[in-house]
Amino acid sequence: MEPRWQYQFRVIMLGDSTVGKSSLLRRYTEGVFLDAINQTVGVDFYVQFVELEPGLKVKLQFWDTAGQERFRSVTRSYYRNSAGGMLLFDITNRASFESIRQWHREVTDTVQPFRIIFLLVGHKSDLAGQRRGGREEGGEAFQMLTLAIYQGLQTGWLAATEAWDGVKCSIPLPAPLKVQAPEKEEKRKRCLC
């Protein structure tokens, strides 16, 4: 029987409370959008199977972390062994944008000496009229943190899909293992002298 996936990667969702991490995940993994969603307590878990290229199936495990300060000690333990991280901020909430550097630093310090791939997502772009930070600042954060940046629609699908495509394409696959057949040992001739 063919395996359902060849690789499995953990992607952590990071950002302040109410930036839309759970909403974005539900939209991607379940195809549903809810205007109101309960805040995450601790960590929630979502799974999505994707095909990166024909015949290459990957299981993405999304760890939706709580944004509240009181859960930080719990969520830090989930940073390790992550291949990617999505840093979300609400474009209508300036404080959520300003805390991105702190989230990035916290994760990179925790996973040392390993590195993970990050994507920066400005969420709720359908509320752009209420924007509290410019795209230029997002670009500056992008350059400082060397991240890819996306503007994600809360109710739309295109930009969010582009962000997920960025996650899928950014995670480096391990080099394929080369299995070598054991060399045949020549039978030793015994001398019966």
VMD Tcl script that draws the C-alpha trace (Angstrom):
set ca {
  {0.00 0.00 0.00}
  {1.33 3.44 -0.96}
  {1.86 5.81 1.99}
  {-0.51 8.78 2.30}
  {2.46 11.16 2.52}
  {6.22 11.05 2.14}
  {7.07 13.95 4.45}
  {5.51 15.56 7.48}
  {6.18 19.14 8.58}
  {5.04 21.21 11.53}
  {4.07 24.83 10.88}
  {3.40 27.09 13.85}
  {0.97 29.98 13.70}
  {2.21 32.99 15.66}
  {0.82 36.39 16.50}
  {-1.12 38.33 19.07}
  {-4.57 37.36 20.19}
  {-7.41 38.10 17.70}
  {-5.20 38.59 14.61}
  {-7.05 35.75 12.89}
  {-4.74 32.72 13.16}
  {-7.56 30.26 13.87}
  {-9.82 31.83 11.27}
  {-7.14 31.55 8.58}
  {-6.43 27.93 9.52}
  {-10.10 26.93 9.53}
  {-10.53 28.53 6.13}
  {-7.55 26.64 4.72}
  {-8.02 23.22 6.30}
  {-11.81 23.00 6.46}
  {-12.90 25.49 3.80}
  {-15.15 27.38 6.20}
  {-15.14 30.99 7.30}
  {-16.66 32.05 10.59}
  {-17.09 35.71 11.54}
  {-16.67 34.84 15.21}
  {-14.46 32.11 16.57}
  {-13.45 31.21 20.12}
  {-9.98 32.24 21.17}
  {-7.40 29.49 21.24}
  {-6.47 28.26 24.70}
  {-2.96 26.79 24.68}
  {-2.54 25.15 21.27}
  {-4.94 23.79 18.64}
  {-3.94 21.34 15.95}
  {-4.94 21.18 12.27}
  {-3.79 18.91 9.42}
  {-3.71 19.44 5.68}
  {-2.37 17.03 3.05}
  {-0.85 18.71 0.01}
  {0.89 17.58 -3.13}
  {3.96 19.75 -3.69}
  {4.66 18.24 -7.06}
  {3.25 15.22 -8.87}
  {3.77 12.17 -6.67}
  {5.21 14.12 -3.71}
  {2.67 14.20 -0.88}
  {3.26 16.14 2.30}
  {1.39 16.24 5.58}
  {1.36 19.75 7.05}
  {0.63 19.91 10.77}
  {-0.49 23.37 11.81}
  {-0.08 24.31 15.44}
  {-2.36 27.23 16.22}
  {-0.84 28.94 19.25}
  {-2.67 31.16 21.70}
  {-1.67 34.80 21.41}
  {-2.26 35.74 25.03}
  {0.78 36.34 27.21}
  {-0.45 33.93 29.89}
  {-0.11 30.98 27.47}
  {3.40 31.82 26.22}
  {5.14 29.30 28.48}
  {2.84 26.57 27.15}
  {3.23 27.49 23.49}
  {7.03 27.82 23.59}
  {7.36 24.06 23.96}
  {5.67 23.63 20.56}
  {8.21 25.76 18.67}
  {10.82 23.01 18.56}
  {10.80 20.66 15.57}
  {8.85 23.17 13.47}
  {9.80 23.54 9.83}
  {7.92 26.79 9.32}
  {6.23 29.61 11.11}
  {3.56 32.01 9.94}
  {3.75 35.37 11.70}
  {0.35 37.04 11.52}
  {-0.65 40.57 12.35}
  {-3.98 42.35 11.99}
  {-3.56 45.29 9.60}
  {-6.13 47.23 11.64}
  {-4.22 46.69 14.91}
  {-0.90 48.53 15.08}
  {0.19 46.78 18.29}
  {-0.11 43.35 16.64}
  {2.27 44.50 13.90}
  {4.76 45.91 16.39}
  {4.90 42.62 18.30}
  {5.98 40.60 15.22}
  {9.67 41.16 16.02}
  {9.12 39.82 19.53}
  {7.38 36.70 18.22}
  {10.16 36.13 15.69}
  {12.90 36.59 18.31}
  {11.14 34.31 20.80}
  {10.89 31.47 18.30}
  {14.40 31.82 16.88}
  {15.88 31.90 20.39}
  {13.89 28.82 21.39}
  {14.79 26.66 18.39}
  {18.52 27.48 18.36}
  {20.73 26.11 16.82}
  {18.08 25.10 14.28}
  {16.33 27.49 11.91}
  {12.81 27.56 10.61}
  {11.25 29.35 7.63}
  {8.96 32.30 8.44}
  {6.23 34.01 6.44}
  {4.81 37.37 7.46}
  {1.08 37.75 6.81}
  {-0.89 40.97 7.17}
  {-4.35 39.58 7.83}
  {-7.82 41.11 7.42}
  {-6.98 43.10 4.29}
  {-10.71 43.26 3.59}
  {-10.67 45.92 6.33}
  {-7.96 47.97 4.57}
  {-9.87 51.21 5.19}
  {-9.09 50.75 8.88}
  {-5.38 50.02 8.27}
  {-3.07 51.06 11.13}
  {0.24 50.41 9.42}
  {1.55 50.99 5.94}
  {2.73 48.41 3.44}
  {6.13 50.11 3.59}
  {6.48 49.12 7.24}
  {5.55 45.56 6.38}
  {8.28 45.66 3.74}
  {10.76 46.93 6.33}
  {9.82 44.12 8.72}
  {10.14 41.71 5.80}
  {13.68 42.91 5.06}
  {14.73 42.94 8.70}
  {13.40 39.46 9.36}
  {14.09 38.14 5.82}
  {10.53 36.91 5.45}
  {8.05 36.62 2.63}
  {5.07 38.94 3.08}
  {1.44 38.42 2.14}
  {-1.70 40.47 2.67}
  {-4.34 37.92 3.66}
  {-8.04 38.52 3.20}
  {-10.15 37.49 6.14}
  {-13.20 36.72 4.05}
  {-11.49 36.17 0.73}
  {-9.58 33.15 -0.44}
  {-7.01 34.18 -3.05}
  {-4.48 35.97 -0.85}
  {-4.80 33.37 1.90}
  {-4.18 30.61 -0.65}
  {-1.09 32.47 -1.85}
  {0.16 32.60 1.73}
  {-0.31 28.83 2.11}
  {1.43 28.26 -1.21}
  {4.29 30.30 0.22}
  {4.43 28.02 3.25}
  {4.42 24.89 1.10}
  {7.11 26.15 -1.25}
  {9.37 27.59 1.45}
  {9.90 24.45 3.49}
  {13.07 22.74 2.32}
  {12.66 19.03 1.70}
  {15.35 16.76 3.09}
  {17.77 15.35 0.56}
  {16.65 11.93 -0.63}
  {18.42 9.07 1.01}
  {20.61 7.04 -1.26}
  {20.27 3.41 -0.43}
  {23.15 1.32 -1.59}
  {22.91 -2.39 -2.00}
  {25.42 -4.20 0.17}
  {28.37 -5.48 -1.74}
  {28.44 -9.24 -2.08}
  {31.24 -10.85 -0.23}
  {33.14 -13.41 -2.16}
  {32.97 -16.84 -0.65}
  {36.22 -17.69 0.96}
  {37.85 -20.81 -0.21}
  {39.00 -22.99 2.57}
  {42.04 -25.02 2.30}
  {41.56 -28.46 3.77}
  {45.23 -29.12 4.23}
}
mol new
graphics top color blue
foreach p $ca { graphics top sphere $p radius 0.5 }
foreach p [lrange $ca 0 end-1] q [lrange $ca 1 end] { graphics top cylinder $p $q radius 0.2 }
display resetview
